[in-house]
Structures are given as structure tokens and as C-alpha cells.
Amino acid sequence: MTSLLWSFTAWCAFALAIERHHDQVFRHAPRRLPGRAWCALGTAALLAALAASVTTEGWPLGVLAWVGAAAVAGCAAALLLAWRPRHCLQAAACALLLGAVMAT
């Protein structure tokens, strides 16, 4: 579950690095540096999701569970951006915090 939540956070961060989605959420075009910061956050969240999944399940099943969680989270992030793009940032922050609480 932690892997799913952190993967959702990662996909939302990757989406916010894209100018179109950033404009939908924040109502202004991104600057160059914040776009890279969103990509760095997304990469860190995906790596944390992989680490959480591998720690819980072991390498063979952990990688498989991580890929599945990343796929489901990507679909959920895409649906959220299509339905309520202004809620993407809050949902990603909640998923990040809830995943951190569940990991402890």
C-alpha cells in the first residue's frame, strides 16, 4: 500500500513538471527550475516506492508489486488530472504523508 501511495505522489509530481498540467493546477506556466524540482521529487518518490515494495516483499515479488502499483497509481493520477486538476497537489501531499505513516 505504501508503494501505491508513493507511486501516486510520483506520477502527480511528474505531471506537474509538464507545462500544461502545471498551468491547470497553479494557473501559471512553470519556470525552468521548478519543473526540474518536480521531476526530482517524482524520481525520489518512485525510488522510495520501489524500496518500500522490495523491503516488504523481497526482490522478485517486490519489483512486480512495484510495477503494478506504479501502473495503477499512474492511471489514478491521470484520472484525477482529467477530473479535478486543482486537487492533484493536495492528493499527492496526502498520499505522501499517509505512505510515510504506513511505512513506520
SVG drawing of the C-alpha trace seen along z (x, -y; Angstrom):
<svg xmlns="http://www.w3.org/2000/svg" viewBox="-14 -32 30 45">
<polyline fill="none" stroke="black" stroke-width="0.4" points="0.0,0.0 2.9,-2.4 4.3,-1.7 0.9,-2.6 0.7,-5.8 4.2,-6.9 3.8,-6.0 0.7,-8.2 2.7,-11.0 5.5,-10.4 3.1,-10.5 1.4,-13.6 4.9,-15.2 5.8,-14.2 2.6,-15.6 3.2,-18.9 6.6,-19.1 4.7,-19.3 3.7,-22.9 0.1,-22.0 -0.7,-20.3 1.3,-22.8 -0.9,-25.6 -4.1,-23.6 -3.1,-23.3 -1.4,-26.6 -2.9,-28.9 0.5,-30.0 3.3,-28.5 6.2,-26.8 9.6,-28.3 12.5,-26.1 13.9,-25.2 10.6,-24.2 9.9,-21.8 13.2,-20.0 12.3,-20.1 9.0,-18.3 11.0,-15.7 13.4,-15.2 10.5,-14.7 8.9,-12.2 12.0,-10.2 12.7,-10.2 9.1,-9.1 9.3,-6.2 12.6,-5.1 11.1,-5.2 8.1,-3.2 10.5,-0.6 12.4,-0.4 9.2,0.0 8.0,2.7 11.3,4.6 11.6,4.4 8.2,5.8 8.0,8.5 11.7,9.3 13.3,8.6 11.3,10.9 7.8,10.1 8.7,6.6 9.6,5.4 6.5,7.0 4.3,5.4 6.1,2.0 5.4,2.2 1.7,3.0 1.4,0.2 3.1,-2.3 0.7,-1.3 -2.4,-1.7 -1.2,-4.9 -0.4,-6.3 -4.0,-5.6 -5.3,-7.2 -3.2,-10.3 -4.3,-10.7 -7.9,-10.3 -7.6,-12.9 -5.9,-15.4 -8.7,-14.9 -11.5,-15.2 -10.2,-17.7 -6.7,-19.0 -6.8,-21.6 -6.9,-18.7 -3.8,-16.9 -1.3,-18.7 -3.4,-18.1 -4.0,-14.5 -0.3,-13.9 0.7,-15.5 -1.9,-13.4 -0.6,-10.2 3.0,-11.1 2.2,-11.7 -0.1,-8.6 2.5,-6.5 5.1,-7.7 2.8,-7.0 2.1,-3.5 5.8,-2.8 6.7,-3.3"/>
</svg>
